[in-house]
Amino acid sequence: MKYDVECSNSLDELIQYVNEKLKKGWKCQGGVSIMFQPPHYTVFYQALTKEVVRKSGKATQKTKEK
């Protein structure tokens, strides 16, 4: 299994990043996390996972990534 975390200081931008990953076979793991530090620092995070298939002891991806 692969694991990744996308992050952005813009929720709209994070949505774009996550949608691109979803198109490539990734799945969201949990919900969106937010780190907020006043007065103006905010970062949005989304964890994602992707299954891999093991053949002959080597991990290969189920779907092609571009």
N, C-alpha and C positions, 0 to 999 in steps of 0.2 A: 504494500500500500504506500502510496505517496501522500505527503502532507505538505500544505503550503498555506501561507497567510498573506492575504492581500490587505493593503492599507492605503488610506488616503485622508487628507484633511477636508475633503469634500464628499458628502454622502452620495451625490449624483455621480461623481467620478468613480467611487467605490462600486456602485451599482454597475457601471460600464465594465470595470475590470472583472467583476464576478460573473456577469453575463457572458463575457468572452470565455472564461474558464468553463462555465456550464456547457457552452457549445462544444467544448473539447472533451467532454466526458467527466469533468470534475463534479463533485457533489458538495454542498455546504455541510459543514460540521458545526452544529450549534447555530446560535444567532449572531447578530452584529454586536461587537463590543465597542465601547466608546471610552477614550481617555480624554478627560477634560481637565485643563489646568488654567484657571483664570489668569488674566482677563481674556486672552484671545487664542489659546492653544487647544485645539480639538483634533483628535485623530480617530477615524473609524476603522475597525478591523473586522475581517471575516476569514475564518478558517475554512479550508477546503481539503477534501481527500479524493484520491483516485485509486481504484483497484488496479492491480497488476496481475497478470497470469504468469505462473512459473512453468517453464518448459525446460526439461533437461537440466534442472538446477539453475537456470538463468531466468531472471525476471524480465518479462516483456510487457508492454502496455497492451490493454485490451483494445484500445482505440488509438488511431494515429493522431499525434499532435502535429500541428502545423507550425 
